[in-house]
Amino acid sequence: MFKGWDADLLQQEELKDTMTPKARCLILSCGNTLRSDDGVGPYLSEWASEHYASDPTIVVITRHQWTPDLAVDLSEAETALFIDCSIDTEPGEIRLRDVEPAAEVDLRGTHQSGAADLLGMAKTYYSALPSRSLLLTIGAGSVELGESFSPIVEQVLPEAQSRLAAAVASLLHPTDHADPSLAGHSWPDGTDNS
Protein backbone atom coordinates (compact mmCIF):
# COMPACT_ATOMS: atom_id res chain seq x y z
CA MET A 1 0.00 0.00 0.00
CA PHE A 2 1.29 3.44 -0.93
CA LYS A 3 1.39 6.19 1.67
CA GLY A 4 2.08 9.91 1.54
CA TRP A 5 2.61 11.90 -1.65
CA ASP A 6 3.32 8.72 -3.68
CA ALA A 7 -0.21 7.51 -2.96
CA ASP A 8 -1.69 10.91 -3.80
CA LEU A 9 0.20 11.02 -7.08
CA LEU A 10 -0.87 7.48 -7.94
CA GLN A 11 -4.51 8.30 -7.17
CA GLN A 12 -4.32 11.44 -9.32
CA GLU A 13 -2.94 9.42 -12.24
CA GLU A 14 -5.63 6.76 -11.85
CA LEU A 15 -8.32 9.45 -11.70
CA LYS A 16 -6.86 11.19 -14.75
CA ASP A 17 -6.93 7.90 -16.68
CA THR A 18 -10.65 7.50 -15.98
CA MET A 19 -11.53 11.15 -16.71
CA THR A 20 -9.55 11.86 -19.88
CA PRO A 21 -11.15 10.43 -23.02
CA LYS A 22 -8.85 8.68 -25.44
CA ALA A 23 -7.88 10.87 -28.39
CA ARG A 24 -9.90 9.68 -31.35
CA CYS A 25 -7.89 12.16 -33.40
CA LEU A 26 -4.59 13.62 -32.25
CA ILE A 27 -3.57 16.74 -34.17
CA LEU A 28 0.15 17.49 -33.88
CA SER A 29 1.51 20.65 -35.42
CA CYS A 30 4.92 22.20 -35.36
CA GLY A 31 6.44 25.46 -36.45
CA ASN A 32 7.97 28.73 -35.37
CA THR A 33 5.59 31.69 -35.37
CA LEU A 34 8.58 34.06 -35.57
CA ARG A 35 9.70 32.65 -38.94
CA SER A 36 6.91 33.75 -41.28
CA ASP A 37 5.32 30.74 -43.04
CA ASP A 38 6.91 28.29 -40.62
CA GLY A 39 4.15 29.41 -38.25
CA VAL A 40 1.39 27.93 -40.42
CA GLY A 41 1.30 24.73 -38.32
CA PRO A 42 0.65 26.58 -35.05
CA TYR A 43 -1.87 28.85 -36.84
CA LEU A 44 -3.85 25.86 -38.15
CA SER A 45 -3.70 24.05 -34.81
CA GLU A 46 -5.08 27.15 -33.07
CA TRP A 47 -7.90 27.16 -35.61
CA ALA A 48 -8.48 23.42 -34.96
CA SER A 49 -8.50 23.96 -31.19
CA GLU A 50 -11.28 26.52 -31.58
CA HIS A 51 -13.14 24.57 -34.27
CA TYR A 52 -13.17 21.32 -32.26
CA ALA A 53 -13.39 22.87 -28.77
CA SER A 54 -16.63 21.03 -28.00
CA ASP A 55 -15.16 17.58 -28.79
CA PRO A 56 -12.75 16.41 -26.06
CA THR A 57 -11.73 13.38 -28.15
CA ILE A 58 -9.97 15.64 -30.66
CA VAL A 59 -6.71 16.61 -29.00
CA VAL A 60 -4.47 19.34 -30.42
CA ILE A 61 -0.79 19.68 -29.50
CA THR A 62 1.43 22.42 -30.90
CA ARG A 63 5.21 22.53 -30.58
CA HIS A 64 8.09 24.45 -32.14
CA GLN A 65 9.53 21.05 -33.03
CA TRP A 66 8.24 17.50 -32.78
CA THR A 67 10.17 15.76 -30.03
CA PRO A 68 10.38 12.08 -29.01
CA ASP A 69 8.09 12.52 -25.98
CA LEU A 70 5.17 12.89 -28.40
CA ALA A 71 5.47 9.17 -29.20
CA VAL A 72 3.58 8.49 -25.96
CA ASP A 73 0.63 10.59 -27.12
CA LEU A 74 0.70 8.90 -30.53
CA SER A 75 0.73 5.43 -28.98
CA GLU A 76 -2.51 6.28 -27.15
CA ALA A 77 -4.35 7.93 -30.07
CA GLU A 78 -6.78 6.21 -32.41
CA THR A 79 -5.78 8.41 -35.40
CA ALA A 80 -3.30 11.23 -36.00
CA LEU A 81 -3.00 14.31 -38.20
CA PHE A 82 0.41 16.00 -38.43
CA ILE A 83 0.58 19.62 -39.68
CA ASP A 84 3.73 21.44 -40.81
CA CYS A 85 5.04 23.82 -43.43
CA SER A 86 7.17 22.43 -46.23
CA ILE A 87 10.20 23.95 -47.91
CA ASP A 88 10.19 21.09 -50.45
CA THR A 89 6.98 22.08 -52.22
CA GLU A 90 5.84 25.12 -54.14
CA PRO A 91 4.82 28.09 -51.96
CA GLY A 92 1.16 27.79 -51.04
CA GLU A 93 0.87 24.19 -52.27
CA ILE A 94 -1.21 22.12 -49.87
CA ARG A 95 -0.49 18.41 -49.64
CA LEU A 96 -2.17 15.70 -47.63
CA ARG A 97 -0.79 12.20 -47.55
CA ASP A 98 -0.71 9.07 -45.46
CA VAL A 99 2.36 8.68 -43.29
CA GLU A 100 3.80 5.36 -42.12
CA PRO A 101 6.20 4.71 -39.22
CA ALA A 102 9.91 4.90 -39.96
CA ALA A 103 11.48 1.46 -40.20
CA GLU A 104 14.41 2.46 -38.01
CA VAL A 105 14.36 4.71 -34.96
CA ASP A 106 17.42 6.83 -34.23
CA LEU A 107 17.33 8.87 -31.04
CA ARG A 108 20.74 10.51 -31.50
CA GLY A 109 19.15 13.66 -32.90
CA THR A 110 16.49 14.26 -30.27
CA HIS A 111 15.84 17.94 -31.03
CA GLN A 112 13.59 17.35 -33.99
CA SER A 113 11.72 14.33 -35.28
CA GLY A 114 9.56 13.96 -38.35
CA ALA A 115 6.09 12.43 -38.44
CA ALA A 116 7.40 9.03 -39.61
CA ASP A 117 10.08 9.10 -36.88
CA LEU A 118 7.50 9.74 -34.15
CA LEU A 119 5.29 6.94 -35.43
CA GLY A 120 8.33 4.65 -35.52
CA MET A 121 9.08 5.50 -31.88
CA ALA A 122 5.48 4.82 -30.85
CA LYS A 123 5.62 1.44 -32.58
CA THR A 124 9.08 0.51 -31.29
CA TYR A 125 8.82 1.68 -27.69
CA TYR A 126 5.09 1.44 -26.95
CA SER A 127 3.99 -1.29 -29.39
CA ALA A 128 1.05 0.85 -30.44
CA LEU A 129 0.15 3.09 -33.36
CA PRO A 130 -2.81 5.15 -34.50
CA SER A 131 -4.92 3.15 -36.97
CA ARG A 132 -4.20 5.84 -39.58
CA SER A 133 -1.96 8.91 -39.73
CA LEU A 134 -2.00 11.77 -42.21
CA LEU A 135 0.47 14.59 -42.87
CA LEU A 136 -0.85 17.98 -44.01
CA THR A 137 1.81 20.33 -45.35
CA ILE A 138 1.66 23.84 -46.78
CA GLY A 139 4.50 25.02 -49.02
CA ALA A 140 6.39 27.92 -47.46
CA GLY A 141 6.96 31.11 -49.41
CA SER A 142 9.27 32.48 -46.71
CA VAL A 143 10.82 31.26 -43.48
CA GLU A 144 12.66 34.51 -42.83
CA LEU A 145 12.26 36.30 -39.52
CA GLY A 146 8.77 37.76 -39.33
CA GLU A 147 5.41 37.28 -37.69
CA SER A 148 3.22 37.42 -40.80
CA PHE A 149 2.64 34.93 -43.59
CA SER A 150 3.77 35.43 -47.17
CA PRO A 151 0.95 36.58 -49.48
CA ILE A 152 0.63 33.14 -51.14
CA VAL A 153 0.32 31.30 -47.81
CA GLU A 154 -2.10 33.92 -46.48
CA GLN A 155 -4.21 33.33 -49.60
CA VAL A 156 -4.45 29.52 -49.12
CA LEU A 157 -5.24 29.53 -45.37
CA PRO A 158 -9.03 29.08 -45.88
CA GLU A 159 -8.37 26.11 -48.18
CA ALA A 160 -5.89 24.67 -45.66
CA GLN A 161 -8.56 24.93 -42.94
CA SER A 162 -11.06 23.14 -45.19
CA ARG A 163 -8.59 20.37 -45.93
CA LEU A 164 -7.75 20.05 -42.25
CA ALA A 165 -11.45 19.65 -41.42
CA ALA A 166 -11.92 17.12 -44.25
CA ALA A 167 -8.90 15.16 -43.02
CA VAL A 168 -10.24 15.04 -39.45
CA ALA A 169 -13.65 13.94 -40.75
CA SER A 170 -12.00 11.22 -42.81
CA LEU A 171 -10.00 10.00 -39.81
CA LEU A 172 -13.02 9.99 -37.47
CA HIS A 173 -15.54 8.57 -39.94
CA PRO A 174 -13.59 6.73 -42.67
CA THR A 175 -16.68 5.17 -44.25
CA ASP A 176 -18.81 8.32 -44.16
CA HIS A 177 -16.45 10.76 -45.88
CA ALA A 178 -14.36 10.71 -49.01
CA ASP A 179 -10.70 10.07 -48.31
CA PRO A 180 -8.89 13.41 -48.79
CA SER A 181 -5.47 11.78 -49.08
CA LEU A 182 -6.35 9.95 -52.29
CA ALA A 183 -4.98 11.46 -55.46
CA GLY A 184 -7.71 13.01 -57.57
CA HIS A 185 -9.96 13.92 -54.64
CA SER A 186 -11.90 17.01 -55.64
CA TRP A 187 -12.15 19.89 -53.23
CA PRO A 188 -14.93 22.49 -53.17
CA ASP A 189 -12.77 24.93 -55.14
CA GLY A 190 -12.38 22.41 -57.98
CA THR A 191 -8.73 21.54 -57.33
CA ASP A 192 -7.58 18.04 -56.62
CA ASN A 193 -4.94 16.51 -54.36
CA SER A 194 -2.83 14.88 -57.06
RAWO-V847056 format. One record per backbone hydrogen bond with DSSP energy under -0.5 kcal/mol. NH is the residue of the N-H (numbers start at 0). CO is the residue of the C=O. If there is no record, write none. Layout:
nh co
NH CO
NH CO
//
This chain:
nh co
5 2
6 3
7 3
8 4
9 5
10 6
11 7
12 8
13 9
14 10
15 11
16 12
17 13
18 14
19 15
20 18
23 21
23 56
24 56
25 78
26 24
26 58
27 25
27 80
28 26
28 60
29 82
30 62
32 30
34 31
35 145
36 141
37 34
38 35
39 36
40 37
42 38
43 39
44 40
45 41
46 42
47 43
48 44
49 45
50 46
51 47
52 49
54 51
55 53
57 54
58 24
58 56
60 26
62 28
66 64
69 66
70 67
71 68
72 68
73 69
74 70
75 71
75 72
76 72
76 73
77 22
79 131
80 25
81 133
82 27
83 135
85 137
91 138
92 89
94 92
94 136
96 134
98 132
101 115
105 103
106 104
109 107
111 108
112 65
117 113
118 114
119 115
120 116
121 117
122 118
123 119
124 120
125 120
125 121
126 122
127 121
130 77
131 77
133 79
134 96
135 81
136 94
136 134
137 83
138 92
139 85
145 33
153 149
154 150
155 151
156 152
156 153
159 155
160 156
161 157
162 158
163 159
164 160
165 161
166 162
167 163
168 164
169 165
170 166
171 167
172 168
175 172
176 172
179 177
181 178
184 181
186 190
189 186
192 184
//
